[in-house]
């Protein structure tokens, strides 16, 4: 279980809002990408915290769908939590990229444009 205590209420609300507007197929793509990332990163506390960092980045960038998880996960390589696992980070990026290609997911994030 991922502990959401590490992220703020505003980020939690943004994630829930995004989730509620997503299609069922996008929800499944998000779940699958998180599972793939954790299978490479490890499902320990640090791996789960990396998932939270990616979710925070997505919320801050106003993504419209959590199915973009794989696009943002590569940026987690610069995370303090990822410093001791560079090979795992690179491997996860490749696995997620392969998943996105296999299922024809976009290679650029869906973002809301603030006015």
Steps between C-alpha positions, in 0.01 A plus 500: 500500500627844413486746788357827379606677821811616312307729266293807575124530501497719189692235305271225629195696388656562157573129457146402605354758263708370210409138585126576510508642146707220346361228274511142621769415244719790620456382858616153398802644315592699812473195726703288259777760470526541878519122538773481234697781664478337843601163356828659388554768768400266778184505705682611811440834669733683261335355191160605628629847589631531142146432377376780725767737367388426146136561596597831660682607185199405292263700720733802495520487121120491469485171317150398394556125535701280731552271200794733425683342796764337279592833344568657838668197658819556302539836668515327838859400414609833649322430827694471824330163552624372162868588533606155616302315230599653167484168315154429635384849404629461145347152472161624623507782244563251221230261622247782529592637159447153351161476669395838365609409148327160517169660594533805275506751785615855420863598538415844637301572817138612492500831682242756590572846373445757771356833393 
